[in-house]
């Protein structure tokens, strides 16, 4: 399931200038698409090799901050902020704010950090936002149901999704 999700996510990018990204995102939440993808899942064998799953090497050190708040009034806030590597870009503003190295989230021809195949939907362009795998997550029971609320976040690129799913 995670291989399928990461393969689909590799086709995402900034939707503002690319209609294919919007179509990909719509397909990802489509019930008919989910039903066809469900047919690919087999507990006794792995998925076909044509599914391109991004590879990310382990990073050292922490590079994200998380604020996760659950209040007694049913308000929940999950915020994850990334510098992308320890000390981000290494640039500090005059007011003392450390800037991130968000440029690393783009696919770079011949220089992609995780050595994956650069995806055209995430190539660097002026005024384009890079794809990010920060996943502030809120889980709550259905409307009118009692239960436990869960608020969590994850970082570490493509591994964030598997971390959230494991929790």
C-alpha positions as a Markdown table, in Angstrom:
| # | Residue | x | y | z |
|---|---|---|---|---|
| 1 | Unk | 0.0 | 0.0 | 0.0 |
| 2 | Unk | 2.8 | 2.4 | 0.9 |
| 3 | Unk | 4.6 | 1.6 | -2.4 |
| 4 | Unk | 1.5 | 2.5 | -4.3 |
| 5 | Unk | 1.0 | 5.7 | -2.3 |
| 6 | Unk | 4.6 | 6.8 | -2.8 |
| 7 | Unk | 4.5 | 6.0 | -6.5 |
| 8 | Unk | 1.4 | 8.1 | -6.9 |
| 9 | Unk | 2.9 | 10.9 | -4.8 |
| 10 | Unk | 6.0 | 11.0 | -7.0 |
| 11 | Unk | 3.7 | 12.5 | -9.7 |
| 12 | Unk | 2.7 | 15.4 | -7.5 |
| 13 | Unk | 4.1 | 18.9 | -7.5 |
| 14 | Unk | 2.8 | 22.5 | -7.5 |
| 15 | Unk | -0.7 | 22.4 | -9.2 |
| 16 | Unk | -0.7 | 26.1 | -10.0 |
| 17 | Unk | 1.0 | 25.6 | -13.4 |
| 18 | Unk | 0.5 | 21.9 | -14.1 |
| 19 | Unk | -3.0 | 20.5 | -14.8 |
| 20 | Unk | -1.6 | 16.9 | -14.6 |
| 21 | Unk | -0.9 | 17.4 | -10.9 |
| 22 | Unk | -4.5 | 18.3 | -10.3 |
| 23 | Unk | -5.7 | 15.2 | -12.2 |
| 24 | Unk | -3.3 | 13.0 | -10.3 |
| 25 | Unk | -4.5 | 14.4 | -6.9 |
| 26 | Unk | -8.1 | 13.9 | -7.9 |
| 27 | Unk | -7.4 | 10.3 | -9.0 |
| 28 | Unk | -5.6 | 9.7 | -5.6 |
| 29 | Unk | -8.9 | 10.4 | -3.7 |
| 30 | Unk | -11.2 | 8.7 | -6.2 |
| 31 | Unk | -13.1 | 5.7 | -4.9 |
| 32 | Unk | -13.0 | 4.0 | -8.4 |
| 33 | Unk | -9.2 | 4.5 | -8.5 |
| 34 | Unk | -8.8 | 3.2 | -5.0 |
| 35 | Unk | -10.8 | 0.1 | -6.0 |
| 36 | Unk | -8.5 | -0.6 | -9.0 |
| 37 | Unk | -5.3 | 0.1 | -6.9 |
| 38 | Unk | -6.6 | -2.3 | -4.2 |
| 39 | Unk | -6.5 | -5.1 | -6.8 |
| 40 | Unk | -2.7 | -4.6 | -7.0 |
| 41 | Unk | -2.2 | -5.5 | -3.3 |
| 42 | Unk | -1.3 | -9.1 | -2.7 |
| 43 | Unk | -0.1 | -10.3 | 0.7 |
| 44 | Unk | 2.0 | -13.1 | -0.9 |
| 45 | Unk | 4.0 | -11.2 | -3.5 |
| 46 | Unk | 5.5 | -7.8 | -4.0 |
| 47 | Unk | 4.3 | -5.2 | -6.5 |
| 48 | Unk | 5.4 | -5.0 | -10.1 |
| 49 | Unk | 8.8 | -3.4 | -10.6 |
| 50 | Unk | 7.4 | -0.6 | -12.9 |
| 51 | Unk | 6.0 | 1.2 | -9.8 |
| 52 | Unk | 8.6 | 3.8 | -9.2 |
| 53 | Unk | 9.1 | 4.2 | -5.5 |
| 54 | Unk | 11.4 | 7.0 | -4.4 |
| 55 | Unk | 14.4 | 6.0 | -2.4 |
| 56 | Unk | 15.6 | 8.2 | 0.4 |
| 57 | Unk | 18.8 | 7.5 | 2.3 |
| 58 | Unk | 18.8 | 8.0 | 6.1 |
| 59 | Unk | 19.5 | 11.5 | 7.1 |
| 60 | Unk | 21.5 | 12.3 | 10.2 |
| 61 | Unk | 20.2 | 14.8 | 12.8 |
| 62 | Unk | 16.9 | 16.4 | 13.2 |
| 63 | Unk | 15.6 | 18.9 | 10.7 |
| 64 | Unk | 11.9 | 19.5 | 11.6 |
| 65 | Unk | 10.0 | 21.1 | 14.4 |
| 66 | Unk | 6.5 | 20.0 | 15.5 |
| 67 | Unk | 3.8 | 21.7 | 17.5 |
| 68 | Unk | 0.9 | 19.4 | 18.3 |
| 69 | Unk | -1.9 | 20.8 | 20.5 |
| 70 | Unk | -5.1 | 19.2 | 21.6 |
| 71 | Unk | -7.4 | 21.3 | 23.7 |
| 72 | Unk | -10.4 | 20.4 | 25.9 |
| 73 | Unk | -12.7 | 22.3 | 23.5 |
| 74 | Unk | -12.3 | 19.9 | 20.6 |
| 75 | Unk | -9.8 | 22.2 | 18.8 |
| 76 | Unk | -6.7 | 20.4 | 17.5 |
| 77 | Unk | -3.7 | 22.0 | 15.8 |
| 78 | Unk | -0.9 | 20.1 | 14.1 |
| 79 | Unk | 2.0 | 22.2 | 12.6 |
| 80 | Unk | 5.2 | 20.8 | 11.2 |
| 81 | Unk | 8.0 | 23.1 | 10.1 |
| 82 | Unk | 11.2 | 21.9 | 8.3 |
| 83 | Unk | 14.6 | 23.3 | 7.8 |
| 84 | Unk | 15.4 | 20.4 | 5.5 |
| 85 | Unk | 18.7 | 19.7 | 7.2 |
| 86 | Unk | 20.3 | 20.7 | 10.5 |
| 87 | Unk | 20.6 | 24.6 | 10.4 |
| 88 | Unk | 18.7 | 24.7 | 7.1 |
| 89 | Unk | 20.3 | 26.8 | 4.5 |
| 90 | Unk | 22.8 | 28.2 | 7.0 |
| 91 | Unk | 21.4 | 31.7 | 6.5 |
| 92 | Unk | 20.2 | 33.6 | 9.5 |
| 93 | Unk | 18.1 | 36.8 | 9.0 |
| 94 | Unk | 19.0 | 40.0 | 10.9 |
| 95 | Unk | 16.1 | 39.2 | 13.2 |
| 96 | Unk | 17.6 | 35.8 | 14.1 |
| 97 | Unk | 15.3 | 33.6 | 12.0 |
| 98 | Unk | 17.1 | 30.5 | 10.5 |
| 99 | Unk | 16.0 | 30.0 | 6.9 |
| 100 | Unk | 15.3 | 26.6 | 5.5 |
| 101 | Unk | 16.8 | 24.9 | 2.5 |
| 102 | Unk | 13.4 | 24.3 | 0.8 |
| 103 | Unk | 15.1 | 24.3 | -2.6 |
| 104 | Unk | 16.2 | 20.7 | -1.7 |
| 105 | Unk | 12.6 | 19.6 | -2.0 |
| 106 | Unk | 12.7 | 20.2 | -5.8 |
| 107 | Unk | 13.8 | 17.5 | -8.2 |
| 108 | Unk | 17.1 | 18.6 | -9.7 |
| 109 | Unk | 18.4 | 17.2 | -13.0 |
| 110 | Unk | 21.4 | 14.9 | -12.1 |
| 111 | Unk | 21.4 | 16.3 | -8.5 |
| 112 | Unk | 18.3 | 14.9 | -6.8 |
| 113 | Unk | 19.1 | 14.4 | -3.1 |
| 114 | Unk | 17.6 | 10.9 | -2.8 |
| 115 | Unk | 19.1 | 9.8 | -6.1 |
| 116 | Unk | 15.6 | 9.1 | -7.5 |
| 117 | Unk | 14.6 | 9.9 | -11.0 |
| 118 | Unk | 13.8 | 13.7 | -11.3 |
| 119 | Unk | 10.0 | 14.1 | -11.9 |
| 120 | Unk | 9.0 | 16.9 | -14.3 |
| 121 | Unk | 6.1 | 17.9 | -12.0 |
| 122 | Unk | 8.6 | 18.8 | -9.3 |
| 123 | Unk | 11.5 | 20.4 | -11.4 |
| 124 | Unk | 12.5 | 23.8 | -10.2 |
| 125 | Unk | 10.8 | 26.8 | -11.9 |
| 126 | Unk | 10.2 | 30.4 | -11.0 |
| 127 | Unk | 7.4 | 30.9 | -8.5 |
| 128 | Unk | 6.9 | 27.2 | -8.2 |
| 129 | Unk | 6.4 | 25.5 | -4.8 |
| 130 | Unk | 8.3 | 22.2 | -4.2 |
| 131 | Unk | 6.7 | 19.0 | -3.2 |
| 132 | Unk | 7.0 | 18.4 | 0.5 |
| 133 | Unk | 6.5 | 15.3 | 2.7 |
| 134 | Unk | 5.7 | 17.2 | 6.0 |
| 135 | Unk | 2.6 | 15.4 | 7.3 |
| 136 | Unk | 0.9 | 17.1 | 10.2 |
| 137 | Unk | -1.9 | 14.6 | 10.9 |
| 138 | Unk | -5.1 | 14.7 | 12.9 |
| 139 | Unk | -7.2 | 11.6 | 13.5 |
| 140 | Unk | -10.6 | 11.8 | 15.2 |
| 141 | Unk | -13.7 | 9.7 | 15.5 |
| 142 | Unk | -16.6 | 10.2 | 13.1 |
| 143 | Unk | -19.1 | 12.9 | 13.9 |
| 144 | Unk | -21.1 | 12.1 | 17.0 |
| 145 | Unk | -18.9 | 9.1 | 17.9 |
| 146 | Unk | -16.9 | 8.9 | 21.2 |
| 147 | Unk | -13.3 | 7.9 | 21.0 |
| 148 | Unk | -9.7 | 9.0 | 21.3 |
| 149 | Unk | -8.3 | 11.8 | 19.2 |
| 150 | Unk | -4.8 | 11.6 | 17.8 |
| 151 | Unk | -2.5 | 14.4 | 16.7 |
| 152 | Unk | 0.9 | 13.7 | 15.3 |
| 153 | Unk | 3.5 | 14.8 | 12.8 |
| 154 | Unk | 6.4 | 13.3 | 10.9 |
| 155 | Unk | 9.4 | 14.3 | 8.9 |
| 156 | Unk | 12.2 | 12.6 | 7.0 |
| 157 | Unk | 11.0 | 12.9 | 3.4 |
| 158 | Unk | 9.4 | 9.9 | 1.9 |
| 159 | Unk | 9.6 | 8.0 | 5.1 |
| 160 | Unk | 7.1 | 10.3 | 6.8 |
| 161 | Unk | 4.1 | 8.5 | 5.4 |
| 162 | Unk | 5.2 | 5.1 | 6.7 |
| 163 | Unk | 5.9 | 6.6 | 10.1 |
| 164 | Unk | 2.4 | 8.1 | 10.3 |
| 165 | Unk | 0.8 | 4.8 | 9.1 |
| 166 | Unk | 2.8 | 2.8 | 11.7 |
| 167 | Unk | 1.6 | 5.0 | 14.6 |
